[in-house]
């Protein structure tokens, strides 16, 4: 998470000292517990301060607004998602690029279903523009990871990173619709997102792996 100042009240002030960092994470843990029982729009600094057993001013020093807390939580989820996917991928064998892509989508879906609040914070209708910016950075990170996998196959042509980012955008758009309609990423929308994204990528990559 990038270090931020006090100019933008929608963003947290990320501390560098260990003690302040521990307080920062404690506040986020308390906010997460509150949000898991309520709505994102209902979060208040005072409720978080009470849950964390801190003075409201202590929370304000790190989080100038409730939106800043939501941003920090979303960023923490995005970081954990990327780390979890990377760790799991390292233990799996690359096959056809379509299989590789589907596996990445399945891992992402499993993460969202294991962390329902992440769905609301990242794909929900109330997402702030700052969270969307953080998600853009995460999409770029995932696209770079996918690119590394593709480079492991000599028979695949070079693919501009923007193409992979667009494919992930296609998935996100369909998953947002699924979450809006059903509160989760259903099997139907998962399959449709995979079909839509791979159909786009197959404009630039082989329809079938050459080893098959």
C-alpha positions in Angstrom: 0.0 0.0 0.0 1.5 3.4 -1.0 2.3 5.8 1.8 -0.2 8.6 1.8 -0.4 12.1 3.3 -3.3 14.1 4.8 -4.3 16.0 1.7 -6.7 13.3 0.5 -9.1 12.4 3.3 -10.2 9.3 1.3 -6.8 7.7 1.8 -5.2 6.4 5.0 -1.9 7.6 6.5 0.2 4.5 6.4 2.7 4.5 9.3 6.2 3.3 9.1 7.0 2.7 12.8 6.2 -0.8 14.1 4.0 0.3 17.0 1.9 2.6 14.8 1.7 -0.1 12.2 0.3 -2.6 14.7 -2.3 0.0 15.7 -3.1 0.5 12.0 -3.7 -3.2 11.5 -5.7 -3.5 14.8 -8.0 -0.7 13.6 -8.5 -2.5 10.3 -9.3 -5.8 12.1 -11.9 -4.0 14.2 -13.4 -2.3 11.1 -13.5 -5.6 9.3 -15.4 -7.2 12.2 -18.0 -4.4 12.2 -18.5 -4.5 8.4 -19.0 -8.3 8.4 -22.1 -7.6 10.5 -23.4 -4.5 8.7 -23.2 -2.4 5.5 -20.2 -0.6 4.1 -22.1 2.7 4.0 -22.8 2.5 7.8 -19.2 2.3 9.0 -18.2 5.3 11.2 -15.0 6.3 12.8 -16.6 6.4 16.2 -17.9 2.8 15.9 -14.5 1.6 14.9 -12.8 3.6 17.8 -15.2 2.0 20.3 -14.5 -1.5 18.9 -10.8 -0.9 19.0 -11.0 0.6 22.5 -9.3 3.8 21.2 -10.1 7.5 21.3 -11.7 8.6 18.0 -8.9 11.0 17.5 -6.4 8.2 17.5 -8.3 6.5 14.7 -8.6 9.8 12.8 -4.8 10.3 12.9 -4.4 7.2 10.7 -7.8 7.2 8.9 -9.2 10.7 8.1 -12.5 9.2 7.1 -14.5 5.9 7.0 -13.8 5.8 3.3 -10.1 5.7 4.1 -10.7 2.6 6.2 -12.6 0.9 3.4 -9.7 1.7 1.1 -7.2 0.2 3.4 -9.2 -2.9 3.9 -9.7 -3.3 0.1 -6.0 -2.9 -0.4 -5.2 -5.5 2.3 -7.5 -7.9 0.6 -6.0 -7.2 -2.8 -2.5 -7.8 -1.5 -3.5 -11.1 0.2 -5.3 -12.3 -2.9 -2.3 -11.7 -5.1 0.0 -13.4 -2.5 -2.3 -16.4 -2.2 -2.7 -16.9 -5.9 1.1 -16.6 -6.5 1.8 -19.1 -3.8 -0.7 -21.6 -5.1 0.4 -21.2 -8.7 4.0 -22.1 -7.8 2.9 -25.6 -6.9 1.0 -26.3 -10.1 2.1 -27.4 -13.5 1.4 -25.1 -16.5 -0.7 -26.8 -19.2 -2.6 -25.1 -22.0 -2.9 -21.3 -21.5 -6.7 -21.6 -21.3 -6.3 -24.0 -18.4 -3.8 -21.7 -16.7 -6.2 -18.8 -17.1 -9.2 -20.8 -15.8 -7.1 -21.9 -12.8 -6.3 -18.3 -11.9 -9.9 -17.3 -12.2 -10.9 -20.2 -9.9 -8.4 -19.2 -7.3 -9.6 -15.7 -7.4 -13.2 -16.8 -7.1 -12.3 -19.0 -4.1 -10.6 -16.1 -2.4 -13.7 -13.9 -2.9 -16.0 -16.6 -1.5 -13.7 -17.1 1.5 -13.8 -13.3 2.1 -17.3 -12.1 1.2 -16.5 -8.5 2.5 -13.8 -8.3 -0.2 -16.5 -8.8 -2.9 -18.4 -5.7 -1.6 -15.3 -3.6 -1.1 -13.8 -4.4 -4.5 -16.7 -5.3 -6.8 -19.6 -3.8 -5.0 -21.7 -0.8 -6.2 -20.4 1.5 -3.5 -16.7 1.2 -4.4 -14.8 4.5 -4.3 -12.6 5.7 -7.1 -9.6 5.2 -4.9 -10.4 1.5 -4.4 -10.9 1.3 -8.1 -7.4 2.7 -8.6 -6.0 0.1 -6.2 -7.9 -2.6 -8.1 -6.3 -1.3 -11.3 -2.9 -1.8 -9.8 -3.9 -5.3 -8.7 -5.1 -6.1 -12.2 -1.7 -5.0 -13.6 0.0 -7.2 -11.1 -2.1 -10.2 -12.0 -1.6 -9.5 -15.7 2.1 -9.5 -15.2 1.9 -12.8 -13.3 -0.1 -14.3 -16.1 2.4 -12.9 -18.6 5.3 -14.7 -16.8 3.4 -18.0 -17.2 2.8 -17.4 -20.9 6.5 -16.7 -21.4 7.2 -20.2 -20.3 5.7 -21.6 -23.5 7.9 -21.0 -26.6 5.0 -21.7 -29.0 2.9 -18.7 -27.7 3.3 -15.3 -29.4 4.2 -12.2 -27.5 1.1 -10.6 -26.0 1.0 -6.9 -25.0 0.2 -6.7 -21.3 -2.8 -4.4 -22.0 -4.5 -7.4 -23.6 -4.3 -9.4 -20.4 -5.5 -6.4 -18.4 -8.5 -6.1 -20.7 -9.3 -9.8 -20.3 -9.3 -9.4 -16.5 -11.5 -6.3 -16.9 -14.0 -8.4 -18.8 -14.0 -10.9 -15.9 -14.5 -8.2 -13.3 -17.4 -6.7 -15.1 -19.2 -10.0 -15.3 -18.5 -10.9 -11.7 -19.7 -7.5 -10.6 -23.0 -8.3 -12.3 -23.1 -11.6 -10.6 -22.5 -10.0 -7.2 -25.1 -7.4 -7.8 -27.7 -10.0 -8.8 -26.9 -12.9 -6.5 -24.4 -11.7 -3.8 -21.8 -14.1 -5.0 -20.0 -15.3 -8.1 -22.3 -18.0 -9.4 -21.2 -21.0 -11.5 -23.1 -19.5 -14.5 -21.4 -16.1 -14.3 -18.0 -17.8 -13.7 -18.3 -19.9 -16.8 -19.5 -16.9 -18.8 -16.6 -14.7 -17.6 -14.2 -17.4 -18.6 -15.8 -17.8 -22.1 -15.9 -14.1 -22.7 -12.3 -13.4 -21.6 -10.8 -16.4 -23.4 -12.7 -15.6 -26.6 -11.1 -12.2 -26.5 -7.6 -13.6 -25.8 -8.0 -16.2 -28.6 -8.0 -13.3 -31.0 -4.3 -13.0 -30.2 -3.3 -16.5 -28.8 -3.7 -20.0 -30.2 -7.2 -21.5 -29.7 -5.5 -24.8 -28.7 -2.2 -25.5 -27.1 0.3 -26.8 -29.7 1.3 -29.7 -27.3 -2.3 -31.1 -27.4 
